[in-house]
Amino acid sequence: MKIAITGGIGSGKSYICKELVRRGINVYDCDEAAKRLMHTSPDLQQGLIELVGKNVYINKVLRKDVLSKFLLTDTKNKQALNNLVHPAVAQDFEHSGKDWLESAILFESGFYLRTHFDRVVCITAPLEVRIARIMARDGISRNQALMWIGSQWPQEKVIEYSNFIINNDGASDLNPAIDTLINKLNILKH
């Protein structure tokens, strides 16, 4: 059974996935895979240079500031990057041997069209909680955090396409929700 975990930036997907890993579940992290592939795949590196410009790499090191500026300049840039990176990530996932996947942009990237998932789990959080998490994690302004949130599907839309929802409001103990999720998915397997 293939399970996708999704939710907007700052929703707490990574925390939930760390808890799943702690319980013995291997979760494929799309963000980490994309970063790894952008550093190790010559084809992807060449594609990024052609898309963003030669200054996206300096001494073979990806410049995140250049990539971020490119992404936030025009919504078409984000789609162009997704069209380049996500097929490589999907192929890498298929060869990973893992059944669980974490992706912030599962739907808007088209990833769910490249790989069949039996169930989708959406991690949600209130907007102000998400903003605070993003600002603290990335050291960016409130407006920048809102730009990143605005560049993704609205949380309500992601919920519509999901089978399970976990609210990560920062105040609740998530262990019961995680254990319930695992139990329900184990029942569905059999």
N, C-alpha and C positions, 0 to 999 in steps of 0.2 A: 504494500500500500504506500503510495507517494503522498506526502503531506507537505503543503506549503504554508509557511507562516509569513504573514504580511501585516502591514500597518504603516502609517505615515511616520515621517521623521520625528523623533522625539517621543514616540508612543511607548517605547520600552521593549521593543522586539528583542534586542540583544540580551537584556536581562532575562526575559522568558527563555530564550535559547540557552543561556548559560545554566539555567535551572534544569532544562531538559538534558543537557550534557551531563550535569551532575547526577542525573537519574539514569545515566547510561545510554542516552539516545544521541547518536551522531547526527549533527545538523550541519548541512552545507551552507556556508555564509556567502551569499552572492556578492556583497560589498568587498569582502576580503579576497574572494576569487577574482573579481574585476581588477582590484589593485594589483594582485599578484600577476595576472595575465598582462596588464598594461606594462609591467616591469620585465616580464620574461618572454612574451610572444613577439618575435620580430614582425610578424604580419600585422598584429594589432598596433605595435609601435609605429610602423610605417603608415598605417591607416590614420592614426592620431596626428602624425606630422602633416599628412595631406589634408586632414579635416581642420585642424586647429592652427597649424603653422609650425615652423621649425623650432620656435622658442618654447614649445610645450615640453621639450626635453633639453636639459643642459647636462652634458657629460653622461648621457644615458639615464639621467634621473628625471622622473616625471615632475613637472612643476605644477603643483596643485593650485597655486594662485592663478596661473594662466588658464588652467582648465576650468576653474570655478568662474572666472570672469567670462570665459567663452560661453559657459552654460547659462549664466544669468543674463547675458546680453540679448538673447533672442530665443523664444521657445522652440524654434525650428532647430537650433543648435543642439538642444537637449535630445530631440528625436533623432537627429543625425548621429549623435554619440551613441544613443541606445541601439540604433541599427547596426553600429559597428561592434560594440562591446557585447551586447546580450546574446547574439548567436554563439560567440566564443564561450561565454559563461554557461550557456545551456548545454553545449557540447561537453564542456568540462564536468558539469553536474552529471550528465548521463554516464560518464566514465568514472565517477567518483565512488560508486557503490553505496552511496547514502540514499536513504528514503525520505529524509526530512530536509527541507530547504527554507532558508530565511531570505526574503526579498522585500525591500521597502516598496518597490514599484513593480510588483508581480503583474498587475493588469495593464498599467499604462505603458510598460515596456514591451508588452506582447509576449513575455516569457511564458505565460500560461498557455499560449497558443503553440509554443515549441515543445512543451513537455506536458504530459497528462498528469494531473494531480487528482487523487481520489477525494481529498478533502482540503479545504482552505481554512486556516485559522487566522482571524483578524485580531490584532492587539490594538486596543484603543486607549486614549487618554484625553482628558479635558484640554482644550486649546491652551489655556494659561500654563498648565503643567508642561505641555510639550514645548512651549516657548522657553520656559525657564530651563528645562533640560538641555535644549539646543544651545542656548546662550552660555550655560555653564560648561558644557562639553566642548564647544567649538570656540569659545571666547569671541563671539560675534554679538552684534547689536540686536535689539528687538526687531527692528525693521528687516535686517538680514535674515533672521530666523523666520519671520513672516513670509519673506520672499521664497525661502526654501519650502515652507509648508504650502504656499500657494502654487508652487511648481509641480505639486503632486495632486493626485485625485483627492477630492474631498473624502474625509473619513466615512461619511454616511454612504457614499457610493461604493467604497470598498466593502463595507458591511453587507451591502446588498448581494455581493458576489461570494460571500463567505458562509461556511457551514457552522463555524464556532466563533464566538467572540469572547475575549478576555479583556476586562477593563483594568488597565494598569494606572490607576489614579494616584499612585504613590502613597496612599494612606492605608489601603487594604492589604491583608496578608494574601499573597497570590498562590501560596502552596496548595490550598484546597482546590482552586480553579485549575491549576496545572495537573494535579493528581486526577481530578475529574476528567479532564481532557484526555489524558493518557488512558484512563480506564475505558472511556467511551470509544476511543479509537481501537483499543485492544479488542473490545467486544465486536466492533465492525469487521475486524480482520477474520474472525472465526465464524 
